[in-house]
Structures are given as structure tokens and as C-alpha cells.
Amino acid sequence: MNEDAVPPPLAGVTIIDLTSVLLGPFATLLLAQMGARVIKVESPEGDITRAIAPTKTPGLSALFMNCNRGKLSLALDLKDPRGLEALMRLVGGADVFFHSMRKGAAERLGIGEDAVRIHRSDIVYCGAWGFDQQGPYRDLPAYDDIVQAVSGIAHLLADENGDPRYIPTVVVDKITGLYAANAMLAALVGRQSTGRGATLEVPMLESITHFVMAEHLAAATYQPPIGPPGYERILAASRRPYRTKDSHVATLPYTTAHWTRLLRAIGRDDLAGADWVTSASERSKRIGELYDLLRDVAPERTTAEWMELLRDIDIPAMPVSDLNDLLVNDQLVASGMFEHYDHPSEGPLKGLRLPVRFAGTDMGPPPIARALGADTAEILGQLGYGADEIDALAADGVAVLAA
């Protein structure tokens, strides 16, 4: 370890995380990887993702471990007044209180904003749920697939028959988690200058709409609209990886120089000098024609031949990878994206490091995910509970102590 290295940027920040599944855990995973002390508060049954296959040891699934590394596990029954009391003791020393229950449910459970601020007035209180509380959907349940549908994402991925499709990753949860992490960090910075806490609302639909419509608002930006929403280049039917002689390749000629070099390389000097091709504005109106051309010529060469040609003329291009390819990708291996570490019960594991690098910072050893209630006894002890009190809470099912 470099003796001159500084601590992680969030060292000293304590976050109480009552979220489950993926949205909230992904947000706090990032904060934990940046050095925050994240205390994951679970029910006695535990986060549902603990049981989602694949798993070796009950309660420690791959999904759970990948989204909850570096967090402490405190298991309490908050429906019992004694469990809620323990949580509120914890609030007094925390900087952020984060949950993903619908607002009314949180208030009924006793963890609404007013109840929490009694114990720390300047806390950053963050709620993440499906829909902004100012709209008619505010009380509806929401999951990733549901929001992919209503946000337009499923329609954007419609297949050749026009049938909507979901992106095969939990994209809404994870993107909303990014918005939540950013919001909590901004609130913590604001508190440093004002001394005041903040109340944050991070809705899934509004977050993913902000993400998707940055480019797709397009002509509807103008009032009245000068055309329909949708970024034409992105929506072009032939904008896709191209089938080569042996597999697929992705390429994106973007500038006039890109297109000119590529068209000449494939023997289309007639197009390389065409006025509509050399004009960025006119080319964007007819970009589908150029993508169609790439689709048609791609099968003439192998992927390796295309990669050699495109790199020789400095055109952005990559072969198409599957998930197995990522595990051995030269770039990802060299950058250490997949880190290897040991878990006390699961043995050798592969995980994902924080993709951001903080130069000169000691980020510590690779963290692990904890068994349900692994830190309950220690945390309760730090809150002033005696050993007999902790044992009594465990005996009554109010707290779970890991074996």
C-alpha cells in the first residue's frame, strides 16, 4: 500500500440502506465502493435477491453478492417496536437514510421523513420508488419491466414484427440507482455548505425518461414541434451490428472524414464526394441509406478483415462480444475490471471493481457481501445494547444474528 495514499472519498460517511432487490442496492454498492460505511438493514427474511439462482450457500446468491459487496448486514423486524427503536438509535449517527418503499408504506411503518428527522435533523433522507409523487401513478407498484414498457424503451426495441421487447438487463433499476447515488452525493456536498439536510425523491419513470429522451426529444423540443420525437440516426432500421462473412461487427463512421475514408476504402468514390454525404446536415437526413450500404457490403469480408480495414483507416469498430467474451476481453483483463477475491464461505470469487479510478487513493482490499445478520450483534452493541438484550431480541425474532 502506498503510504502517501489518501482514504476513499466517502470515508466517514454512514448510510442506512433499507432498500432491496436492485435499484437501491446498486446505488449503495457504488457508494460503498467509494468508501462509505453502508449498513444494509434487512427484514428477518432477508433481501429476496439472496435466494435468486445461481447460489451455492443459501442466502448468498451471485446476484446478491454482486450488488451488496462492502455493506454491513443488520437484520431487524421493523414491525416490532423494539426493532424500530434500534433502527432509530442508528439514525442518530448516520448521514443518509435511504429506502425504496412507497411513501405511504414507509410512513405506516414508522420510517417516514418526520419520524427519522426526530433522531437526526440534518440527515439526507432519500426515497426511491416507481413514480413521482406529483403524478397520478404515485401509488402504483413498479418493477423494471413495467417501467421499461411505460417509458417507451420496450417500444424502441420492437422486433421485426413490431412486437415490443425488454432490454435483457435490469436497466431501469440500475440507471435509477445511478441517479439516486448522484442525488445523495449532491445532497451531502450541499450539507457541507449549508449545514442542512435534504429530502430526495428518485422516481424510476421520471429518471429513465430523463435518460432516454435526452436525444429522443429531438424535434419535439421545439414548441410547437417541428416533427415527431426520435433521434433519426439512432432509429434507422439498419443501425445495428452488421453480419459479416463469419460473425458480426459494429462500426460507427460519424464524421465527414470517417465516411469519406470508409466509402473510398470499399470502392464507393462516387458517394465519398457526393454533396449530401460531405454535408453533415444533409447526411443526417439520409443516414439510413449509408447504414443500408454497410449492411449490404458487410458479408463480403470476415470480421477480422473488417477490423483490419477499419482500424487502418481509423474508423471506430469492434467485433460483437457475448457475455463469455467479456470475461476474457483483453481490455477488461488488463484494466482489472473483474477482480478476484476470497469469501469466507463461498471461496474464490470473481467480482466487479468500481470502474472509476481515484488517483492516489487507497480503496482498500476487495470487499465481500455479508451473510444475513452478520453484523447485527456488533452494531447493536455499538448502539448501547448489552449482550443479554441482544440475545433477547434474537430469541424473540426481532433481530437476526448470523451463525
C-alpha distance (Angstrom), angle and dihedral (degrees) to the residues before:
residue distance angle dihedral
M1 . . .
N2 3.79 . .
E3 3.81 108.0 .
D4 3.81 89.7 -149.2
A5 3.82 93.3 53.9
V6 3.79 117.2 119.0
P7 3.83 124.6 -134.8
P8 3.82 120.5 -93.7
P9 3.82 112.9 -76.5
L10 3.83 95.1 -108.8
A11 3.80 97.0 44.4
G12 3.80 107.9 138.7
V13 3.83 94.9 27.0
T14 3.81 115.8 118.1
I15 3.80 120.1 -157.9
I16 3.80 124.9 -170.8
D17 3.79 106.2 -150.6
L18 3.80 117.4 -165.8
T19 3.80 94.3 164.4
S20 3.79 126.1 115.2
V21 3.80 141.8 -168.2
L22 3.84 108.7 26.7
L23 3.81 118.6 -49.0
G24 3.78 98.3 66.9
P25 3.80 97.6 30.4
F26 3.81 90.2 53.2
A27 3.81 90.7 51.9
T28 3.79 93.9 49.3
L29 3.81 91.7 42.3
L30 3.80 87.6 65.0
L31 3.80 91.7 47.4
A32 3.80 91.8 47.8
Q33 3.80 90.0 50.0
M34 3.81 87.5 54.0
G35 3.78 90.6 56.1
A36 3.80 105.8 -90.7
R37 3.80 119.9 143.4
V38 3.79 100.3 -120.9
I39 3.79 117.1 -169.3
K40 3.78 109.3 -162.8
V41 3.80 108.1 -152.5
E42 3.80 111.4 -157.8
S43 3.76 135.4 176.7
P44 3.82 116.9 -108.4
E45 3.83 86.9 -96.2
G46 3.80 91.9 54.7
D47 3.77 132.9 -138.5
I48 3.82 109.0 -38.1
T49 3.80 91.0 -127.2
R50 3.81 89.3 68.0
A51 3.82 86.7 78.0
I52 3.83 100.8 42.7
A53 3.81 113.2 114.1
P54 2.95 137.9 -79.7
T55 3.77 97.1 61.6
K56 3.81 137.0 140.9
T57 3.78 101.9 -173.4
P58 3.83 117.3 38.2
G59 3.79 109.5 -105.6
L60 3.80 96.4 21.9
S61 3.79 107.5 80.6
A62 3.79 121.5 170.2
L63 3.82 90.5 -111.9
F64 3.79 92.6 51.5
M65 3.79 93.5 47.1
N66 3.80 93.9 47.7
C67 3.81 92.2 52.5
N68 3.81 100.1 37.6
R69 3.77 106.7 43.0
G70 3.77 116.0 138.7
K71 3.82 96.2 21.9
L72 3.79 129.0 119.8
S73 3.81 116.4 -125.9
L74 3.80 119.9 -132.5
A75 3.81 114.0 173.9
L76 3.82 115.8 -162.0
D77 3.79 137.3 156.8
L78 3.80 100.3 -127.2
K79 3.79 91.2 -173.4
D80 3.78 87.0 70.5
P81 3.84 112.3 76.5
R82 3.80 89.7 -132.5
G83 3.80 92.0 56.7
L84 3.79 91.2 47.6
E85 3.80 90.6 48.8
A86 3.80 90.4 54.1
L87 3.79 90.7 50.5
M88 3.79 92.1 51.1
R89 3.80 90.8 51.4
L90 3.79 86.3 55.6
V91 3.81 91.3 50.9
G92 3.80 90.7 63.6
G93 3.80 91.3 70.3
A94 3.80 99.0 35.9
D95 3.80 132.5 100.4
V96 3.81 100.4 -160.8
F97 3.80 132.5 31.8
F98 3.80 111.6 -164.9
H99 3.81 128.9 -179.5
S100 3.80 137.6 158.8
M101 3.80 101.3 -151.9
R102 3.76 120.4 119.8
K103 3.78 109.4 -93.5
G104 3.80 96.5 -109.0
A105 3.79 92.8 48.2
A106 3.79 91.2 51.5
E107 3.78 91.6 51.4
R108 3.81 92.5 48.4
L109 3.79 89.8 51.1
G110 3.80 90.4 52.7
I111 3.81 98.6 -110.9
G112 3.79 99.0 103.3
E113 3.78 118.2 133.1
D114 3.80 96.5 -96.1
A115 3.81 92.4 50.9
V116 3.79 92.2 49.4
R117 3.82 95.8 46.3
I118 3.80 90.7 57.8
H119 3.80 85.9 72.4
R120 3.81 98.2 39.8
S121 3.77 118.5 9.9
D122 3.82 96.8 -168.4
I123 3.79 97.3 48.9
V124 3.80 120.7 131.5
Y125 3.81 102.4 -119.2
C126 3.80 113.7 -162.5
G127 3.78 129.4 -178.2
A128 3.81 123.4 -174.4
W129 3.79 120.4 -167.9
G130 3.78 142.8 141.3
F131 3.78 104.3 -81.8
D132 3.80 139.9 18.7
Q133 3.78 111.2 -94.6
Q134 3.81 92.3 -126.2
G135 3.81 92.8 67.2
P136 3.81 135.7 75.7
Y137 3.84 92.2 -109.0
R138 3.82 91.9 60.6
D139 3.81 96.1 112.9
L140 3.81 98.0 40.4
P141 3.81 121.8 109.0
A142 3.79 116.4 -115.8
Y143 3.77 137.4 -164.3
D144 3.78 130.7 176.8
D145 3.82 95.7 -95.1
I146 3.80 91.9 48.6
V147 3.79 92.6 52.8
Q148 3.82 92.6 43.3
A149 3.81 85.4 59.5
V150 3.80 100.4 46.2
S151 3.83 93.7 39.9
G152 3.80 94.2 60.0
I153 3.81 95.6 -111.8
A154 3.81 94.2 113.6
H155 3.81 89.9 50.6
L156 3.82 92.0 50.0
L157 3.81 88.3 56.5
A158 3.80 95.6 49.9
D159 3.80 113.1 148.3
E160 3.80 127.9 -127.6
N161 3.81 90.2 -76.3
G162 3.78 92.8 52.7
D163 3.81 93.5 -108.6
P164 3.84 112.9 145.3
R165 3.79 118.0 -117.4
Y166 3.78 136.3 -165.6
I167 3.79 122.6 -121.9
P168 3.83 103.3 -109.8
T169 3.78 94.2 -122.4
V170 3.79 130.5 68.1
V171 3.78 89.6 -101.6
V172 3.82 101.3 157.6
D173 3.79 94.4 50.1
K174 3.79 93.5 47.9
I175 3.80 96.1 44.3
T176 3.79 91.0 47.2
G177 3.80 86.8 49.0
L178 3.80 88.8 56.6
Y179 3.81 90.4 51.9
A180 3.80 89.8 48.6
A181 3.80 93.2 50.2
N182 3.80 91.1 48.8
A183 3.79 91.8 48.3
M184 3.80 93.1 50.4
L185 3.79 91.5 48.9
A186 3.81 91.3 49.0
A187 3.81 90.6 50.0
L188 3.80 91.5 50.5
V189 3.80 90.6 51.6
G190 3.80 90.0 47.8
R191 3.79 91.2 51.1
Q192 3.80 90.2 56.5
S193 3.80 90.9 62.2
T194 3.82 100.6 34.1
G195 3.79 103.0 30.7
R196 3.78 88.2 -135.5
G197 3.77 130.7 115.8
A198 3.78 125.4 -128.8
T199 3.78 140.1 -133.5
L200 3.78 114.3 -137.5
E201 3.78 131.4 -169.0
V202 3.80 117.2 -168.2
P203 3.83 111.5 -176.6
M204 3.78 121.5 -170.5
L205 3.81 99.7 -139.4
E206 3.78 95.6 47.4
S207 3.82 92.0 44.7
I208 3.79 95.0 51.7
T209 3.82 91.2 42.8
H210 3.81 89.2 55.0
F211 3.81 88.0 50.1
V212 3.82 98.0 46.1
M213 3.78 100.3 38.5
A214 3.81 97.3 50.6
E215 3.82 86.8 94.2
H216 3.80 100.8 14.0
L217 3.81 96.8 59.2
A218 3.81 82.7 75.5
A219 3.82 113.1 137.9
A220 3.80 91.1 8.0
T221 3.81 86.1 68.2
Y222 3.80 88.1 82.3
Q223 3.78 120.7 74.3
P224 2.92 112.5 -111.1
P225 3.83 90.8 27.9
I226 3.79 116.4 -111.3
G227 3.79 91.1 -154.1
P228 3.80 142.5 -18.6
P229 3.81 123.4 -57.5
G230 3.78 116.5 -95.3
Y231 3.81 135.2 93.1
E232 3.80 101.8 -109.9
R233 3.81 97.4 -150.1
I234 3.80 91.8 53.1
L235 3.81 92.1 46.9
A236 3.82 96.8 48.5
A237 3.81 108.5 127.5
S238 3.82 93.4 -131.2
R239 3.80 94.5 49.1
R240 3.76 97.4 111.5
P241 3.80 140.1 95.3
Y242 3.79 107.4 -62.5
R243 3.79 123.9 -124.2
T244 3.78 108.9 -120.2
K245 3.78 128.7 -169.0
D246 3.82 90.6 -80.0
S247 3.82 110.4 11.7
H248 3.83 137.4 -25.2
V249 3.78 137.2 -59.0
A250 3.80 132.2 -166.5
T251 3.78 119.7 -146.7
L252 3.77 134.2 166.7
P253 3.79 117.5 -165.0
Y254 3.80 99.8 -172.9
T255 3.78 113.4 161.0
T256 3.80 128.0 57.2
A257 3.81 89.0 -107.2
H258 3.82 90.2 53.4
W259 3.77 93.5 52.5
T260 3.79 93.8 43.4
R261 3.81 93.5 52.5
L262 3.79 93.5 44.3
L263 3.80 96.1 47.6
R264 3.79 91.1 49.8
A265 3.82 90.7 47.7
I266 3.81 91.3 56.8
G267 3.80 93.7 44.8
R268 3.80 99.1 -101.6
D269 3.80 99.3 125.3
D270 3.81 87.7 146.3
L271 3.79 90.3 66.7
A272 3.81 95.7 36.5
G273 3.79 90.0 68.1
A274 3.80 98.3 36.1
D275 3.79 113.8 125.3
W276 3.79 93.3 -129.0
V277 3.81 91.5 52.7
T278 3.80 95.7 48.3
S279 3.82 91.7 48.5
A280 3.82 110.5 80.1
S281 3.79 91.3 -155.4
E282 3.81 95.9 49.4
R283 3.79 92.7 40.5
S284 3.80 91.0 56.0
K285 3.81 89.5 56.6
R286 3.80 91.8 55.2
I287 3.79 100.2 30.7
G288 3.80 90.8 123.8
E289 3.81 89.4 67.6
L290 3.79 91.6 57.1
Y291 3.79 92.3 46.5
D292 3.81 88.7 50.5
L293 3.80 88.7 53.6
L294 3.80 91.9 52.3
R295 3.80 90.1 48.9
D296 3.80 90.6 52.8
V297 3.82 98.0 47.1
A298 3.83 97.6 39.7
P299 3.85 94.7 84.9
E300 3.82 90.2 59.7
R301 3.81 92.5 77.3
T302 3.78 138.2 35.7
T303 3.76 119.3 -108.5
A304 3.81 90.4 -106.3
E305 3.81 90.7 52.3
W306 3.79 91.2 49.8
M307 3.78 91.7 48.3
E308 3.81 91.3 52.0
L309 3.80 92.8 48.0
L310 3.80 95.7 44.7
R311 3.79 94.6 46.7
D312 3.79 91.4 47.4
I313 3.81 89.2 59.0
D314 3.83 93.8 37.8
I315 3.80 98.8 -113.9
P316 3.83 116.4 152.6
A317 3.81 108.0 -107.5
M318 3.79 141.8 147.5
P319 3.80 135.6 175.7
V320 3.79 115.1 -110.3
S321 3.82 113.4 -97.9
D322 3.78 130.2 -155.2
L323 3.80 122.4 -149.0
N324 3.80 92.5 -91.1
D325 3.80 90.4 52.7
L326 3.81 90.0 57.9
L327 3.78 91.3 60.5
V328 3.83 91.2 61.5
N329 3.81 99.8 29.5
D330 3.81 109.0 141.2
Q331 3.79 94.0 -134.4
L332 3.81 95.1 47.5
V333 3.79 92.8 45.1
A334 3.80 92.1 49.8
S335 3.81 93.0 47.5
G336 3.81 92.6 47.7
M337 3.79 93.7 -123.5
F338 3.80 90.7 152.9
E339 3.77 106.9 52.9
H340 3.80 123.9 -164.2
Y341 3.77 120.1 -138.4
D342 3.78 141.4 156.1
H343 3.80 125.4 -110.6
P344 3.83 119.6 -158.4
S345 3.81 93.6 -127.8
E346 3.81 104.1 18.9
G347 3.80 99.0 45.8
P348 3.83 121.6 -148.8
L349 3.80 112.7 10.6
K350 3.77 139.4 178.1
G351 3.80 117.8 -135.7
L352 3.78 142.3 167.4
R353 3.77 120.1 -100.2
L354 3.79 122.0 -145.8
P355 3.83 102.2 -82.6
V356 3.81 92.0 -142.6
R357 3.80 118.1 83.0
F358 3.80 122.1 -147.0
A359 3.80 105.2 -158.2
G360 3.78 114.5 -132.2
T361 3.80 92.7 10.6
D362 3.78 126.3 126.3
M363 3.81 103.0 -138.5
G364 3.81 92.3 -178.7
P365 3.80 129.6 -130.1
P366 3.82 120.9 -38.5
P367 3.82 106.9 -75.5
I368 3.80 126.1 -130.5
A369 3.80 135.0 -142.5
R370 3.80 115.0 -109.9
A371 3.78 131.2 -129.1
L372 3.80 115.6 -108.6
G373 3.80 108.7 -74.7
A374 3.80 93.8 2.0
D375 3.80 91.5 141.1
T376 3.80 100.4 30.6
A377 3.78 96.6 104.4
E378 3.80 94.5 45.4
I379 3.81 94.5 47.3
L380 3.79 93.5 46.2
G381 3.79 89.0 49.1
Q382 3.80 89.8 53.3
L383 3.81 88.1 52.4
G384 3.79 91.2 57.7
Y385 3.80 102.0 -95.0
G386 3.79 115.9 142.9
A387 3.78 123.0 -133.2
D388 3.80 92.2 -104.3
E389 3.81 91.7 50.9
I390 3.79 91.0 50.0
D391 3.79 92.1 49.2
A392 3.81 90.1 49.5
L393 3.80 92.2 51.4
A394 3.79 89.3 49.9
A395 3.80 92.7 47.4
D396 3.81 90.4 52.5
G397 3.83 92.6 48.6
V398 3.81 92.8 -114.3
A399 3.79 91.8 116.7
V400 3.79 132.1 26.6
L401 3.78 119.8 -142.4
A402 3.79 115.8 -163.3
A403 3.77 115.7 -123.5
